[in-house]
């Protein structure tokens, strides 16, 4: 099953996602069985050659753990969303994605909601690498990083009296792109958001309305 060619240009990240439902007829504990396999492939030469991005079978593929000999028709709870990062293929020319099903005569495999999603980063965030929004804030404030921060130790919230009101510690040093603070519990006034790294501290002042 081949999708039309797409050209991922001038975006910051891209993801290929789909819903899958699958079952098997054999016991998943069976050793050496010829399992049904679902694979996602990518081609950069209009389908002449392909590279495998995703390959699942047996317990890694199925969405119901009850093997059945009758034709599998999934219930609403027997679907799973899988996603593949296409960011390395941005600005690399046209690409073609394809599904390949290799049958082992097990049971049915279903696909639905096949989509390619692209994301553009806020240009102010890209330029600064660190953004705290909204400002002024009424309820929740978002602390954003681009790219994902390394050597990040903690995100802290202080009032102007130097009192620490909230803190999120990052033990691994590998930070996430987004953190939030609930500001609704605090009175109106000025506050300080601190991003503490192993080698620096970044400070932003915000106003609570």
Secondary structure by P-SEA (a helix, b strand, c coil): ccccccccccccbbbbbbbbbbcccccccccccccbbbbbbbbcccccbbbbccccccccccccccccccbbbbccccbbbbbbbccccccccbbbbbccccccccbbbbbcccbbbbbbcccccccccccccccccccbbbbbbccccccccbbbbbcccccccbbbbbcccccccccccccccccbbbbbbbbccccbbbbbbbbcc
